[in-house]
Amino acid sequence: MEANVSLGKMLVATIFVAIVISLGSAMWFLVKDKGGSDRMARGLTIRIGLSVALFILLYVLNLAGVIQP
């Protein structure tokens, strides 16, 4: 059970870091491209997808009893 908790926490932390990196890259493309390309929108779309995945992961880990609210 302890390994499941550590794996769950590691997955949550990894997805959270990926969300922050995606948000940073979208900001970078906003400044660099001055709105002239769709790279910023793609970065924000990836961030939204990762956020949904994080929410689902937290819900499943809670249902499985791996994490507690």
C-alpha positions, -999 to +999 in steps of 0.1 A: +000+000+000+029+024+008+043+019-028+009+029-042+008+061-022+043+070-033+035+062-069+003+082-067+020+112-052+047+110-079+022+109-107+003+139-093+035+159-088+047+150-124+014+161-140+014+193-119+049+202-131+039+194-167+009+218-163+032+246-150+056+240-179+028+240-205+015+273-190+050+288-191+055+277-227+022+293-237+032+325-221+066+324-239+048+319-273+024+347-265+054+371-259+076+357-287+050+353-315+029+384-305-003+363-313+008+356-348+007+318-345-014+290-329+014+277-306+001+296-276-034+281-281-018+246-285+001+251-252-031+262-234-050+232-249-023+208-236-026+225-202-063+220-201-060+184-211-034+178-183-056+195-158-085+173-167-062+142-165-050+154-130-085+158-118-095+123-130-063+108-115-071+124-081-106+111-083-096+076-091-069+076-064-094+088-039-119+061-049-092+035-046-083+047-011-047+055-021-051+091-010-074+107+015-090+142+012 
